[in-house]
Amino acid sequence: MSPALLLAAVLSARTVTLAEAERAALAAKPEVRLAAANTAAGVARSQQARAPLLPQVKVEGLYERTTGNREQKPDRTFNVNNGTQTFNWYDGELSIDQLIYDFGRTPNRWRAEVLRAAGLADTERGARLQALLDVRSAFFQASGRRRPPDAGQPGPPLRPGRGLRSRRDPPGDRSRSGCG
């Protein structure tokens, strides 16, 4: 937690709960906001890399109201009699393009961007967890406790030759542990 935020909490003369301190730290840490922005940019880049794989549709339309008069050329000796009658002129075009094959370049670029976005999301998660670790450490240090209330609880028991067993797994169930 930043020193200014901690000082503001102390000066307000009220008790700050751990949840409030965590929310304030996540909102105040620039690393967390930067990581979130990078994740959003990575997701946008992955969507942008997918665009060439989609059909491209182009529609153009033209409407023109004209008199149909011909131009008088400077080197011509005869006059052109132009009238005031007007005509409507319509023109339209529709084209559809679809990428069929480019030796895997575009799909592989899209897959790479999706994986890069996933990596940026993991980086964001790491930044959030680091901010939470910092604020929890400061909170418990300031409150006089040496460890969180559940820190001394034993973890899941280790079964010889079978890896860790979750507390939710029944003793005979091996389907979720994946170890044998």
HELIX and SHEET records of a PDB file:
HELIX    1   1 PRO A    3  LEU A   11  1                                   9    
HELIX    2   2 LEU A   18  ALA A   28  1                                  11    
HELIX    3   3 PRO A   30  ARG A   50  1                                  21    
HELIX    4   4 ALA A   51  LEU A   53  5                                   3    
HELIX    5   5 ARG A  105  SER A  143  1                                  39    
SHEET    1   A 2 GLN A  56  THR A  66  0                                        
SHEET    2   A 2 PHE A  87  ASP A  97 -1                                        
SHEET    1   B 2 LEU A 158  ARG A 159  0                                        
SHEET    2   B 2 GLY A 163  LEU A 164 -1                                        
END                                                                             
